[in-house]
Amino acid sequence: MNIDRNFFYTTDTNNNISFLTEQLFRQQTSSWQLAAANYKGLEKTLVRKLYIGGMCFVVQFNPERIRSSAAKIDARSISERKCFLCPQNLPPEQQCIPVCADFLILVNPFPIFPKHLTISKRQHTAQSIAQNMETMLEISAALTDYTVFYNGPKCGASAPDHLHFQAGNKGFLPVEKEFAEMKNRLQIVKYKNVEISFAADYLRRMITLQSNCKNDMLEMFAKIYNILSKLQPHETEPMLNIICYTDKKSWTVHIFPRVGHRPAQFFEQGDKQLLISPASVDLGGVFITPRIEDFEKISAENIIDIFNQITINKTDFEKIIYETNKIN
């Protein structure tokens, strides 16, 4: 597989991923017309805020995200299109930086964040986190100014057939600030060097792992993953979204267990329809609306109802807490 034409070359000799990524972003948003236009357009994106029980939700009108929100991910549709993350199918203008041996950092040309990256595996392999959580932590450690996120194959990933992560500016998602503010009120379990927090009343229910030890973090994540798998034995991978960031001393990993891909509103007709396909960004507190009518009419009640449909219920969340406590 020859992708030399897409490699980003620079005079930096220290292989500093953060520096290289910044250089890549500047280059792509100045010389690649599609990326330049969409990032410029992002400056004029309409946003409004909704507050639910002290929690902030930012609603963003972003018509370029229709490709993701309305993506067809059934087996037939996927088999009939070229994979847009495979190196041989990248646009000639799109360049990349190798990271973690077999992943590529790309500037996402259809941004949500002021700086939005896609980190995809070179080889065409299915979206799966079980054997790739270490890579997620390593990418987060390399991109300390970014929040890295993972969308499960049935949880918002528009390319479930090709393993990838995404990343955007740290501090953009409300969950980052809100977790710091509410942590001292949460139930916390400790396992080795890992703190496990359970947000049972955070509207969409969230499990958070924090540690400065990568091996302990990976061990605890595997245990949580196994608990979730037992709740969904029919799924190849338990439905989940993950948001990860680091402060150079430790990792914070938010896990959002899911039970549904898209809410009923997505499939409605006429005025009842909301073309919302929640993924990590939405669970992190930024709701993406690709149509102006959805941006204008989505309400706090809609958000509550959507989360009630797609995220794990209270009973199963309590089972997760119970099983996690048994680990110790």
Backbone torsions as a table, in degrees:
resi	resn	phi	psi	omega
1	MET	NA	115.5	-176.1
2	ASN	-104.9	112.9	178.1
3	ILE	-124.5	22.3	-179.0
4	ASP	-55.4	-33.7	-178.3
5	ARG	-64.1	-21.3	-178.6
6	ASN	-99.6	-6.9	179.7
7	PHE	-68.4	139.6	178.5
8	PHE	-89.8	121.1	-178.3
9	TYR	-105.6	139.7	-178.6
10	THR	-146.8	166.7	179.7
11	THR	-82.4	-6.7	179.0
12	ASP	-63.6	130.3	-177.4
13	THR	-110.6	1.4	-177.0
14	ASN	-95.7	-1.8	-179.2
15	ASN	53.1	40.0	177.7
16	ASN	-78.6	108.0	-172.4
17	ILE	-63.1	-39.8	179.2
18	SER	-62.2	-45.1	179.1
19	PHE	-63.8	-47.0	-179.4
20	LEU	-61.0	-40.1	-179.1
21	THR	-65.0	-40.2	177.8
22	GLU	-63.6	-41.9	178.0
23	GLN	-64.8	-41.4	178.4
24	LEU	-61.2	-45.2	-178.8
25	PHE	-60.8	-44.3	179.4
26	ARG	-63.0	-42.0	-178.8
27	GLN	-65.3	-45.8	-175.6
28	GLN	-68.2	-36.5	-177.7
29	THR	-84.2	0.7	174.7
30	SER	-111.0	-33.2	-174.8
31	SER	-107.2	-18.7	179.7
32	TRP	-98.3	110.6	-171.2
33	GLN	-58.1	-43.8	-179.2
34	LEU	-60.8	-49.9	-179.6
35	ALA	-64.1	-43.7	-179.4
36	ALA	-59.0	-44.4	-178.1
37	ALA	-67.2	-41.1	-176.5
38	ASN	-73.1	-34.7	176.8
39	TYR	-73.1	-34.7	175.0
40	LYS	-65.0	-42.1	179.3
41	GLY	-64.8	-28.9	-179.4
42	LEU	-62.5	-26.7	179.8
43	GLU	-64.1	-22.6	-178.3
44	LYS	-106.4	11.0	-178.8
45	THR	-61.8	135.5	177.9
46	LEU	-78.0	136.7	176.5
47	VAL	-138.6	150.2	170.9
48	ARG	-146.6	158.9	-175.3
49	LYS	-115.3	140.5	174.0
50	LEU	-122.0	137.9	-179.5
51	TYR	-114.5	128.1	-179.5
52	ILE	-129.1	109.0	179.0
53	GLY	55.5	39.6	179.6
54	GLY	86.3	-8.0	178.2
55	MET	-92.8	141.7	-178.2
56	CYS	-101.8	132.2	172.7
57	PHE	-122.1	124.1	177.9
58	VAL	-95.1	123.7	177.0
59	VAL	-99.9	123.6	-176.8
60	GLN	-115.6	126.6	172.7
61	PHE	-88.7	113.5	-173.4
62	ASN	-140.4	86.6	-174.1
63	PRO	-62.1	-25.7	-179.9
64	GLU	-68.0	-16.8	-178.4
65	ARG	-85.3	5.8	177.4
66	ILE	-59.0	-30.5	179.9
67	ARG	-61.0	-36.5	-179.3
68	SER	-85.5	-47.1	-175.8
69	SER	-61.7	-37.2	-176.5
70	ALA	-105.7	14.4	-176.4
71	ALA	-59.7	136.6	174.9
72	LYS	-86.4	120.8	-175.8
73	ILE	-117.8	16.2	174.5
74	ASP	-71.2	158.2	-173.4
75	ALA	-56.7	-41.0	-178.0
76	ARG	-65.6	-46.1	-179.3
77	SER	-61.5	-41.4	179.9
78	ILE	-65.4	-40.8	-177.7
79	SER	-68.6	-22.7	-176.2
80	GLU	-93.4	-1.8	179.0
81	ARG	-120.1	154.7	174.2
82	LYS	-73.7	139.9	178.3
83	CYS	-71.7	118.9	-176.1
84	PHE	-76.9	-4.0	176.7
85	LEU	-102.1	-11.4	177.1
86	CYS	-68.4	134.7	-175.9
87	PRO	-52.0	-39.5	-177.1
88	GLN	-69.4	-14.1	-179.5
89	ASN	-104.9	3.0	178.6
90	LEU	-66.4	144.8	174.6
91	PRO	-59.4	148.5	179.7
92	PRO	-55.6	-30.0	-177.6
93	GLU	-78.6	-18.6	-173.7
94	GLN	-83.1	122.2	-179.8
95	GLN	-110.7	167.0	-172.9
96	CYS	-146.8	162.2	177.4
97	ILE	-123.0	125.4	176.6
98	PRO	-67.3	141.1	177.7
99	VAL	-149.3	148.1	177.4
100	CYS	50.5	44.5	173.0
101	ALA	71.5	-57.4	-172.7
102	ASP	-130.2	28.6	174.2
103	PHE	-119.4	159.1	-177.7
104	LEU	-127.9	130.5	174.6
105	ILE	-89.2	125.9	-179.5
106	LEU	-125.8	146.4	170.0
107	VAL	-79.2	124.4	179.4
108	ASN	-75.0	119.0	-176.4
109	PRO	-78.4	-3.6	178.7
110	PHE	-123.1	74.3	-166.2
111	PRO	-79.3	152.9	165.4
112	ILE	-106.1	-42.5	-179.1
113	PHE	-89.0	157.7	172.7
114	PRO	-56.9	-31.8	171.0
115	LYS	-131.1	116.7	-171.7
116	HIS	-129.5	122.5	-177.2
117	LEU	-116.1	152.1	166.0
118	THR	-117.8	132.3	179.1
119	ILE	-117.8	104.0	-171.9
120	SER	-114.0	152.3	176.5
121	LYS	-74.4	142.9	180.0
122	ARG	-62.5	-43.1	-177.1
123	GLN	-83.7	148.7	178.5
124	HIS	-79.8	103.0	-179.8
125	THR	-142.7	151.1	-170.1
126	ALA	-64.5	151.7	175.0
127	GLN	-62.2	120.7	-178.0
128	SER	-162.0	136.2	-176.8
129	ILE	-102.2	-21.2	-171.3
130	ALA	-52.5	-46.6	-178.0
131	GLN	-98.1	7.7	-173.6
132	ASN	-126.3	10.0	179.3
133	MET	-65.1	-35.8	178.7
134	GLU	-60.5	-41.2	177.3
135	THR	-61.2	-40.7	179.0
136	MET	-60.4	-43.5	178.6
137	LEU	-65.4	-39.3	-179.5
138	GLU	-68.0	-38.9	176.9
139	ILE	-64.4	-42.2	178.2
140	SER	-61.0	-41.0	179.3
141	ALA	-67.3	-29.8	179.4
142	ALA	-80.8	-28.8	-177.6
143	LEU	-114.8	71.7	-172.1
144	THR	-70.0	-15.5	177.8
145	ASP	-91.0	3.3	-175.7
146	TYR	-120.3	154.0	167.1
147	THR	-100.9	127.5	-177.7
148	VAL	-101.6	140.7	180.0
149	PHE	-140.3	155.9	-177.8
150	TYR	-129.0	129.4	175.0
151	ASN	-108.1	122.8	178.3
152	GLY	-61.4	162.1	-176.8
153	PRO	-60.6	-22.3	175.8
154	LYS	-117.3	25.1	-174.1
155	CYS	-135.1	39.8	174.6
156	GLY	108.4	-7.5	178.7
157	ALA	-71.2	121.9	179.3
158	SER	-82.8	-9.6	174.2
159	ALA	-129.4	70.9	-177.6
160	PRO	-68.1	-10.5	-179.5
161	ASP	-91.0	-4.8	-177.7
162	HIS	-134.2	117.5	-176.9
163	LEU	-59.2	127.4	178.6
164	HIS	-161.0	156.6	170.4
165	PHE	-117.5	170.7	170.7
166	GLN	-132.2	164.7	179.4
167	ALA	-150.4	147.2	177.9
168	GLY	-147.7	171.0	-175.6
169	ASN	-50.6	129.1	175.3
170	LYS	-63.3	140.1	179.9
171	GLY	92.7	-5.6	-179.2
172	PHE	-75.3	-35.2	-176.9
173	LEU	-88.5	129.1	-179.8
174	PRO	-56.2	-29.1	-176.9
175	VAL	-57.8	-31.2	-177.3
176	GLU	-63.4	-47.7	179.2
177	LYS	-72.5	-41.5	-176.6
178	GLU	-65.2	-37.9	178.7
179	PHE	-64.0	-43.9	179.5
180	ALA	-59.1	-35.8	-178.0
181	GLU	-76.8	-29.8	-174.3
182	MET	-103.5	-4.6	-172.8
183	LYS	-55.8	-39.7	-176.9
184	ASN	-70.0	-5.0	177.8
185	ARG	-104.7	0.3	-174.5
186	LEU	-95.2	156.2	172.4
187	GLN	-73.4	128.3	-175.7
188	ILE	-124.7	134.1	175.2
189	VAL	-118.0	143.8	178.8
190	LYS	-114.3	137.7	176.6
191	TYR	-137.0	112.5	-175.4
192	LYS	52.6	-120.1	-179.0
193	ASN	-99.4	22.2	-176.7
194	VAL	-114.9	134.2	170.0
195	GLU	-100.9	128.2	179.2
196	ILE	-112.9	117.5	-179.8
197	SER	-108.1	142.4	-179.5
198	PHE	-118.9	114.6	177.3
199	ALA	-98.6	91.5	-176.0
200	ALA	-82.5	-20.3	-176.6
201	ASP	-116.7	31.6	-178.7
202	TYR	-98.5	27.0	177.3
203	LEU	71.2	-44.3	179.5
204	ARG	-114.9	8.5	174.7
205	ARG	54.5	124.3	-168.7
206	MET	-142.3	138.1	173.4
207	ILE	-108.8	129.8	-178.6
208	THR	-122.6	129.7	175.3
209	LEU	-108.9	135.5	176.6
210	GLN	-135.3	132.0	-179.8
211	SER	-167.3	154.7	172.2
212	ASN	-101.4	5.0	-178.9
213	CYS	-112.8	111.9	-176.3
214	LYS	-62.3	-42.9	-177.6
215	ASN	-63.9	-42.0	177.9
216	ASP	-66.5	-38.0	178.0
217	MET	-62.0	-44.8	-179.7
218	LEU	-65.4	-38.7	179.1
219	GLU	-64.5	-43.1	-179.6
220	MET	-70.1	-38.5	177.7
221	PHE	-60.6	-42.1	179.2
222	ALA	-60.4	-37.5	179.5
223	LYS	-69.0	-42.9	177.0
224	ILE	-63.4	-42.2	178.8
225	TYR	-58.2	-42.4	179.8
226	ASN	-66.2	-37.9	177.2
227	ILE	-63.1	-44.3	179.3
228	LEU	-64.9	-37.2	179.9
229	SER	-62.4	-37.4	180.0
230	LYS	-68.2	-26.0	177.3
231	LEU	-77.7	-21.1	-179.2
232	GLN	-132.9	64.1	-175.2
233	PRO	-64.1	-19.0	-179.1
234	HIS	-81.2	-11.4	-177.2
235	GLU	-94.7	141.0	174.1
236	THR	-62.2	-39.3	174.4
237	GLU	-134.0	134.2	177.4
238	PRO	-58.4	142.0	-177.1
239	MET	-70.1	124.8	-178.4
240	LEU	-163.0	159.1	167.8
241	ASN	-124.2	148.9	-177.4
242	ILE	-134.3	135.4	174.6
243	ILE	-122.9	131.8	-173.7
244	CYS	-137.3	138.8	173.2
245	TYR	-153.8	164.1	-177.7
246	THR	-135.3	150.8	175.1
247	ASP	-107.3	23.8	-178.7
248	LYS	79.2	-18.6	178.3
249	LYS	-104.0	-34.4	-177.8
250	SER	-153.8	162.0	177.1
251	TRP	-96.7	147.3	167.7
252	THR	-120.4	124.1	-178.5
253	VAL	-125.4	115.8	176.9
254	HIS	-97.5	126.6	179.1
255	ILE	-113.9	126.7	179.0
256	PHE	-113.7	101.4	177.1
257	PRO	-67.2	138.7	-177.0
258	ARG	-120.1	160.8	172.2
259	VAL	-130.7	-7.2	-178.8
260	GLY	-147.6	153.7	-178.8
261	HIS	-86.5	-61.2	-178.5
262	ARG	-125.0	144.1	-178.6
263	PRO	-75.8	167.7	-179.1
264	ALA	-59.4	-31.9	-178.6
265	GLN	-60.9	-27.9	-179.4
266	PHE	-62.8	-33.1	-173.8
267	PHE	-98.3	0.0	178.4
268	GLU	-70.9	170.8	178.0
269	GLN	-117.2	153.7	174.5
270	GLY	64.6	-139.4	-174.5
271	ASP	-67.1	-20.4	-178.6
272	LYS	-78.6	-15.3	-175.5
273	GLN	-77.8	138.5	168.6
274	LEU	-127.8	114.1	-176.4
275	LEU	-81.8	69.3	-177.5
276	ILE	-114.2	125.0	176.8
277	SER	-125.3	86.1	-169.4
278	PRO	-61.2	136.2	175.8
279	ALA	-135.2	-163.1	-174.9
280	SER	-57.2	-41.3	-177.6
281	VAL	-61.8	-43.8	179.5
282	ASP	-64.6	-43.3	178.3
283	LEU	-66.4	-25.6	176.6
284	GLY	-79.3	-6.1	174.1
285	GLY	114.1	4.2	177.9
286	VAL	-119.5	107.7	-178.5
287	PHE	-86.7	124.8	-177.3
288	ILE	-96.7	122.4	178.2
289	THR	-119.1	113.1	-179.0
290	PRO	-82.0	-7.2	178.7
291	ARG	-120.7	140.0	-176.8
292	ILE	-62.4	-34.9	-179.2
293	GLU	-65.7	-33.1	177.1
294	ASP	-72.2	-40.1	177.6
295	PHE	-58.2	-41.9	-174.9
296	GLU	-76.4	-31.5	-172.6
297	LYS	-103.2	-15.2	-178.2
298	ILE	-61.1	136.5	-174.5
299	SER	-123.5	171.2	175.3
300	ALA	-59.7	-39.0	178.9
301	GLU	-63.1	-38.2	176.7
302	ASN	-61.7	-44.7	-178.5
303	ILE	-63.5	-44.5	177.6
304	ILE	-59.1	-46.0	-178.3
305	ASP	-65.3	-41.2	179.4
306	ILE	-62.6	-45.3	178.8
307	PHE	-64.2	-38.2	178.0
308	ASN	-62.2	-31.2	-178.9
309	GLN	-78.3	-40.5	-168.3
310	ILE	-101.1	-16.7	-176.2
311	THR	-105.2	163.3	-173.8
312	ILE	-62.3	145.5	-178.7
313	ASN	-82.5	170.1	-175.2
314	LYS	-62.2	-40.4	-178.0
315	THR	-61.9	-47.6	-179.7
316	ASP	-70.0	-31.4	177.3
317	PHE	-66.2	-37.7	177.0
318	GLU	-65.8	-32.7	175.2
319	LYS	-64.3	-39.2	178.3
320	ILE	-62.6	-44.6	179.3
321	ILE	-61.9	-44.6	-179.8
322	TYR	-60.6	-48.0	-178.7
323	GLU	-65.7	-35.6	178.6
324	THR	-67.3	-40.6	177.4
325	ASN	-61.9	-31.8	179.5
326	LYS	-68.4	-23.9	-178.5
327	ILE	-60.6	-35.6	-179.5
328	ASN	-84.0	NA	NA
